[in-house]
Amino acid sequence: IAKEIADMVPDKRIKVEIKPDGQMPMEEARTKSKSYCTFNLRAFFNLARVSSYSGVDLWNYSTSEGSSIRKAFDWMVPFALGKKTWTFKQIEPYSWGEMFELFRRASIEF
């Protein structure tokens, strides 16, 4: 059953939630968009890790349009490093340090 669920992630989650450039518009539309984009990316990283136990490689999966977990991570990196300014709504304080664990895991998986 785990493999069946993992096999659904590309069409039910990645294709729907991540644009080909890596943006996550459903999360960007929220009032705490940095928080939700980070949370969503963390959830995708967790899905990729757990799916790998079933032989499903979500780390390297890309839709035919180019959407992928890697693209979402790469899209967030310039903001986390202060090279780009976040232009979406964020109504409470947020620390880009919340991305630290994702950088560590990305360095292993990508």
Secondary structure, DSSP 8 states (H G I E B T S, - for coil): -HHHHHHHHIIIIIHHH--TTS--HHHHTSTBHHHHHHHHHHHHHHHHHHHHTTT---SS---TT---HHHHHHHHHHHHTTSS---S-B-S---GGGGHHHHHHHHHH-
